[in-house]
């Protein structure tokens, strides 16, 4: 067999690359969603998504304050501009994260309550739902890629190449599903570790 037969047309390569890109986006989105699920230890990412009104504009909290975690049970928010401390405090409360910041004049101290066993199980369930959504997204990317492969065959790409393309798409799908399972397994361990 010559190397020529094994190489794929540009169209087939494009289908593979765009499928990989779509599946990468699914994994990235899944990992971002998992970061929002707190595992008992405090983390600056717990405040991601908190928007603070700053001189008439809404800005992410990390743009108006320094966020640190001195220990696993606390988050310290130190505004860059001390006059915004009340606005930041209100924004944290309005975000409905279940935190009650303590205003200490120059900083906000947030005590992160330990998770109960029931809450840990709920978080694991939520993580599993996110994993399932990621898998559905990956399977949708596979379906779109397979549709594209069928169109290539109609456009004159050889049948054996389309068959190889579909096999590569399935192999890619299987690998991404395994990635989702591994990421989920790590998150479950993190959530259940007291």
C-alpha positions as YAML, in Angstrom:
chain: A
units: angstrom
residues:
- id: 1
  name: UNK
  ca: [0.00, 0.00, 0.00]
- id: 2
  name: UNK
  ca: [1.37, 3.38, -0.91]
- id: 3
  name: UNK
  ca: [1.41, 6.31, 1.50]
- id: 4
  name: UNK
  ca: [-0.89, 8.15, -0.89]
- id: 5
  name: UNK
  ca: [-3.83, 5.86, -0.08]
- id: 6
  name: UNK
  ca: [-3.40, 6.39, 3.69]
- id: 7
  name: UNK
  ca: [-3.37, 10.20, 3.54]
- id: 8
  name: UNK
  ca: [-6.67, 12.01, 3.74]
- id: 9
  name: UNK
  ca: [-7.96, 14.86, 1.64]
- id: 10
  name: UNK
  ca: [-7.96, 18.40, 3.02]
- id: 11
  name: UNK
  ca: [-11.73, 18.19, 3.45]
- id: 12
  name: UNK
  ca: [-11.41, 15.09, 5.65]
- id: 13
  name: UNK
  ca: [-8.60, 16.70, 7.69]
- id: 14
  name: UNK
  ca: [-10.78, 19.76, 8.15]
- id: 15
  name: UNK
  ca: [-13.66, 17.61, 9.47]
- id: 16
  name: UNK
  ca: [-11.28, 15.96, 11.97]
- id: 17
  name: UNK
  ca: [-9.78, 19.27, 13.11]
- id: 18
  name: UNK
  ca: [-13.14, 21.00, 13.57]
- id: 19
  name: UNK
  ca: [-14.47, 17.95, 15.45]
- id: 20
  name: UNK
  ca: [-11.43, 17.98, 17.76]
- id: 21
  name: UNK
  ca: [-11.95, 21.70, 18.34]
- id: 22
  name: UNK
  ca: [-15.64, 21.18, 19.22]
- id: 23
  name: UNK
  ca: [-14.76, 18.32, 21.60]
- id: 24
  name: UNK
  ca: [-11.99, 20.40, 23.21]
- id: 25
  name: UNK
  ca: [-14.56, 23.16, 23.84]
- id: 26
  name: UNK
  ca: [-16.85, 20.59, 25.50]
- id: 27
  name: UNK
  ca: [-14.06, 19.52, 27.86]
- id: 28
  name: UNK
  ca: [-13.09, 23.14, 28.65]
- id: 29
  name: UNK
  ca: [-16.70, 24.06, 29.40]
- id: 30
  name: UNK
  ca: [-17.06, 20.96, 31.60]
- id: 31
  name: UNK
  ca: [-13.92, 21.87, 33.57]
- id: 32
  name: UNK
  ca: [-15.12, 25.47, 34.04]
- id: 33
  name: UNK
  ca: [-18.48, 24.23, 35.33]
- id: 34
  name: UNK
  ca: [-16.73, 21.87, 37.76]
- id: 35
  name: UNK
  ca: [-14.68, 24.77, 39.13]
- id: 36
  name: UNK
  ca: [-17.94, 26.36, 40.23]
- id: 37
  name: UNK
  ca: [-18.73, 23.30, 42.36]
- id: 38
  name: UNK
  ca: [-16.88, 23.86, 45.58]
- id: 39
  name: UNK
  ca: [-15.29, 20.86, 47.18]
- id: 40
  name: UNK
  ca: [-15.07, 22.15, 50.74]
- id: 41
  name: UNK
  ca: [-11.78, 24.01, 50.38]
- id: 42
  name: UNK
  ca: [-11.96, 27.74, 49.75]
- id: 43
  name: UNK
  ca: [-10.71, 29.00, 46.42]
- id: 44
  name: UNK
  ca: [-10.66, 32.40, 44.69]
- id: 45
  name: UNK
  ca: [-12.58, 30.77, 41.81]
- id: 46
  name: UNK
  ca: [-15.59, 30.45, 44.15]
- id: 47
  name: UNK
  ca: [-16.22, 34.15, 43.49]
- id: 48
  name: UNK
  ca: [-15.96, 33.82, 39.69]
- id: 49
  name: UNK
  ca: [-19.00, 35.35, 38.10]
- id: 50
  name: UNK
  ca: [-19.53, 37.95, 40.85]
- id: 51
  name: UNK
  ca: [-20.05, 41.27, 39.08]
- id: 52
  name: UNK
  ca: [-19.34, 44.52, 40.93]
- id: 53
  name: UNK
  ca: [-20.72, 47.90, 39.91]
- id: 54
  name: UNK
  ca: [-17.63, 50.06, 39.62]
- id: 55
  name: UNK
  ca: [-18.11, 53.69, 38.57]
- id: 56
  name: UNK
  ca: [-21.19, 52.89, 36.50]
- id: 57
  name: UNK
  ca: [-19.81, 49.74, 34.82]
- id: 58
  name: UNK
  ca: [-20.23, 46.09, 35.86]
- id: 59
  name: UNK
  ca: [-16.86, 44.42, 36.31]
- id: 60
  name: UNK
  ca: [-15.76, 40.95, 37.46]
- id: 61
  name: UNK
  ca: [-14.77, 40.98, 41.12]
- id: 62
  name: UNK
  ca: [-11.19, 39.95, 40.30]
- id: 63
  name: UNK
  ca: [-10.76, 43.24, 38.37]
- id: 64
  name: UNK
  ca: [-11.62, 45.40, 41.41]
- id: 65
  name: UNK
  ca: [-10.15, 43.38, 44.28]
- id: 66
  name: UNK
  ca: [-7.37, 41.01, 45.26]
- id: 67
  name: UNK
  ca: [-8.79, 37.61, 46.30]
- id: 68
  name: UNK
  ca: [-6.75, 35.27, 48.53]
- id: 69
  name: UNK
  ca: [-7.32, 32.11, 50.51]
- id: 70
  name: UNK
  ca: [-5.12, 32.19, 53.63]
- id: 71
  name: UNK
  ca: [-6.48, 28.80, 54.73]
- id: 72
  name: UNK
  ca: [-8.94, 26.17, 53.43]
- id: 73
  name: UNK
  ca: [-11.87, 27.77, 55.28]
- id: 74
  name: UNK
  ca: [-11.47, 31.47, 54.40]
- id: 75
  name: UNK
  ca: [-11.49, 33.83, 51.47]
- id: 76
  name: UNK
  ca: [-10.08, 37.33, 51.87]
- id: 77
  name: UNK
  ca: [-11.23, 40.03, 49.44]
- id: 78
  name: UNK
  ca: [-9.10, 43.18, 49.46]
- id: 79
  name: UNK
  ca: [-10.46, 45.98, 47.21]
- id: 80
  name: UNK
  ca: [-7.94, 47.91, 45.14]
- id: 81
  name: UNK
  ca: [-10.00, 51.03, 45.93]
- id: 82
  name: UNK
  ca: [-11.07, 50.97, 49.61]
- id: 83
  name: UNK
  ca: [-14.15, 53.10, 48.87]
- id: 84
  name: UNK
  ca: [-15.67, 50.18, 46.92]
- id: 85
  name: UNK
  ca: [-15.71, 47.73, 49.85]
- id: 86
  name: UNK
  ca: [-19.48, 48.14, 50.47]
- id: 87
  name: UNK
  ca: [-20.26, 47.74, 46.76]
- id: 88
  name: UNK
  ca: [-18.17, 44.56, 46.62]
- id: 89
  name: UNK
  ca: [-19.85, 43.25, 49.79]
- id: 90
  name: UNK
  ca: [-23.29, 43.85, 48.23]
- id: 91
  name: UNK
  ca: [-22.24, 42.15, 44.99]
- id: 92
  name: UNK
  ca: [-21.09, 39.02, 46.87]
- id: 93
  name: UNK
  ca: [-24.40, 38.90, 48.76]
- id: 94
  name: UNK
  ca: [-26.39, 39.47, 45.54]
- id: 95
  name: UNK
  ca: [-24.53, 36.62, 43.79]
- id: 96
  name: UNK
  ca: [-26.41, 34.25, 46.11]
- id: 97
  name: UNK
  ca: [-23.41, 31.98, 46.75]
- id: 98
  name: UNK
  ca: [-24.41, 31.37, 50.35]
- id: 99
  name: UNK
  ca: [-21.58, 33.54, 51.72]
- id: 100
  name: UNK
  ca: [-21.90, 36.24, 54.36]
- id: 101
  name: UNK
  ca: [-18.82, 38.45, 54.04]
- id: 102
  name: UNK
  ca: [-17.58, 40.17, 57.21]
- id: 103
  name: UNK
  ca: [-16.54, 43.75, 56.51]
- id: 104
  name: UNK
  ca: [-13.37, 44.53, 58.47]
- id: 105
  name: UNK
  ca: [-12.88, 48.03, 57.04]
- id: 106
  name: UNK
  ca: [-10.04, 47.31, 54.62]
- id: 107
  name: UNK
  ca: [-10.90, 43.71, 53.72]
- id: 108
  name: UNK
  ca: [-13.87, 41.39, 53.46]
- id: 109
  name: UNK
  ca: [-13.45, 38.07, 55.23]
- id: 110
  name: UNK
  ca: [-15.60, 35.17, 54.06]
- id: 111
  name: UNK
  ca: [-15.77, 32.05, 56.19]
- id: 112
  name: UNK
  ca: [-16.48, 29.04, 53.99]
- id: 113
  name: UNK
  ca: [-18.66, 26.60, 55.93]
- id: 114
  name: UNK
  ca: [-17.64, 22.93, 55.87]
- id: 115
  name: UNK
  ca: [-19.79, 20.70, 53.67]
- id: 116
  name: UNK
  ca: [-22.25, 18.25, 55.18]
- id: 117
  name: UNK
  ca: [-22.34, 14.66, 53.91]
- id: 118
  name: UNK
  ca: [-25.70, 15.32, 52.23]
- id: 119
  name: UNK
  ca: [-24.35, 18.45, 50.53]
- id: 120
  name: UNK
  ca: [-21.31, 16.49, 49.30]
- id: 121
  name: UNK
  ca: [-23.62, 13.88, 47.72]
- id: 122
  name: UNK
  ca: [-25.62, 16.67, 46.05]
- id: 123
  name: UNK
  ca: [-22.41, 18.18, 44.65]
- id: 124
  name: UNK
  ca: [-21.31, 14.79, 43.30]
- id: 125
  name: UNK
  ca: [-24.72, 14.45, 41.64]
- id: 126
  name: UNK
  ca: [-24.30, 17.92, 40.12]
- id: 127
  name: UNK
  ca: [-20.80, 17.02, 38.87]
- id: 128
  name: UNK
  ca: [-22.20, 13.85, 37.28]
- id: 129
  name: UNK
  ca: [-24.90, 15.91, 35.54]
- id: 130
  name: UNK
  ca: [-22.23, 18.24, 34.17]
- id: 131
  name: UNK
  ca: [-20.26, 15.19, 32.97]
- id: 132
  name: UNK
  ca: [-23.34, 13.85, 31.20]
- id: 133
  name: UNK
  ca: [-23.89, 17.21, 29.51]
- id: 134
  name: UNK
  ca: [-20.26, 17.20, 28.34]
- id: 135
  name: UNK
  ca: [-20.70, 13.69, 26.91]
- id: 136
  name: UNK
  ca: [-23.87, 14.75, 25.09]
- id: 137
  name: UNK
  ca: [-21.98, 17.72, 23.65]
- id: 138
  name: UNK
  ca: [-19.16, 15.40, 22.50]
- id: 139
  name: UNK
  ca: [-21.66, 13.00, 20.91]
- id: 140
  name: UNK
  ca: [-23.31, 15.94, 19.13]
- id: 141
  name: UNK
  ca: [-19.92, 16.91, 17.71]
- id: 142
  name: UNK
  ca: [-19.54, 13.29, 16.51]
- id: 143
  name: UNK
  ca: [-22.97, 13.38, 14.87]
- id: 144
  name: UNK
  ca: [-22.16, 16.62, 13.05]
- id: 145
  name: UNK
  ca: [-18.79, 15.21, 11.93]
- id: 146
  name: UNK
  ca: [-20.45, 12.02, 10.63]
- id: 147
  name: UNK
  ca: [-22.96, 14.15, 8.71]
- id: 148
  name: UNK
  ca: [-20.06, 16.10, 7.22]
- id: 149
  name: UNK
  ca: [-18.38, 12.80, 6.26]
- id: 150
  name: UNK
  ca: [-21.54, 11.67, 4.42]
- id: 151
  name: UNK
  ca: [-21.58, 14.97, 2.53]
- id: 152
  name: UNK
  ca: [-17.94, 14.45, 1.55]
- id: 153
  name: UNK
  ca: [-18.85, 11.07, 0.06]
- id: 154
  name: UNK
  ca: [-21.61, 12.73, -1.98]
- id: 155
  name: UNK
  ca: [-19.03, 15.32, -3.12]
- id: 156
  name: UNK
  ca: [-16.81, 12.59, -4.55]
- id: 157
  name: UNK
  ca: [-14.42, 11.68, -1.71]
- id: 158
  name: UNK
  ca: [-13.63, 7.92, -2.00]
- id: 159
  name: UNK
  ca: [-15.79, 5.60, 0.09]
- id: 160
  name: UNK
  ca: [-12.82, 3.96, 1.85]
- id: 161
  name: UNK
  ca: [-11.54, 7.37, 2.97]
- id: 162
  name: UNK
  ca: [-14.97, 8.32, 4.34]
- id: 163
  name: UNK
  ca: [-15.05, 4.99, 6.19]
- id: 164
  name: UNK
  ca: [-11.60, 5.73, 7.73]
- id: 165
  name: UNK
  ca: [-12.79, 9.22, 8.62]
- id: 166
  name: UNK
  ca: [-15.87, 7.88, 10.42]
- id: 167
  name: UNK
  ca: [-13.65, 5.40, 12.31]
- id: 168
  name: UNK
  ca: [-11.28, 8.21, 13.37]
- id: 169
  name: UNK
  ca: [-14.24, 10.31, 14.51]
- id: 170
  name: UNK
  ca: [-15.50, 7.41, 16.66]
- id: 171
  name: UNK
  ca: [-12.01, 6.84, 18.09]
- id: 172
  name: UNK
  ca: [-11.77, 10.55, 18.94]
- id: 173
  name: UNK
  ca: [-15.22, 10.43, 20.57]
- id: 174
  name: UNK
  ca: [-14.22, 7.44, 22.72]
- id: 175
  name: UNK
  ca: [-11.04, 9.23, 23.87]
- id: 176
  name: UNK
  ca: [-12.95, 12.39, 24.83]
- id: 177
  name: UNK
  ca: [-15.58, 10.40, 26.74]
- id: 178
  name: UNK
  ca: [-12.71, 8.76, 28.70]
- id: 179
  name: UNK
  ca: [-11.29, 12.26, 29.43]
- id: 180
  name: UNK
  ca: [-14.67, 13.35, 30.84]
- id: 181
  name: UNK
  ca: [-14.80, 10.26, 33.07]
- id: 182
  name: UNK
  ca: [-11.26, 10.90, 34.38]
- id: 183
  name: UNK
  ca: [-11.98, 14.57, 35.15]
- id: 184
  name: UNK
  ca: [-15.22, 13.56, 36.89]
- id: 185
  name: UNK
  ca: [-13.45, 10.89, 38.94]
- id: 186
  name: UNK
  ca: [-10.92, 13.46, 40.22]
- id: 187
  name: UNK
  ca: [-13.68, 15.94, 41.08]
- id: 188
  name: UNK
  ca: [-15.68, 13.26, 42.93]
- id: 189
  name: UNK
  ca: [-12.59, 12.38, 45.02]
- id: 190
  name: UNK
  ca: [-12.07, 16.09, 45.72]
- id: 191
  name: UNK
  ca: [-15.70, 16.58, 46.82]
- id: 192
  name: UNK
  ca: [-15.85, 13.47, 49.00]
- id: 193
  name: UNK
  ca: [-12.49, 14.08, 50.73]
- id: 194
  name: UNK
  ca: [-13.16, 15.65, 54.12]
...
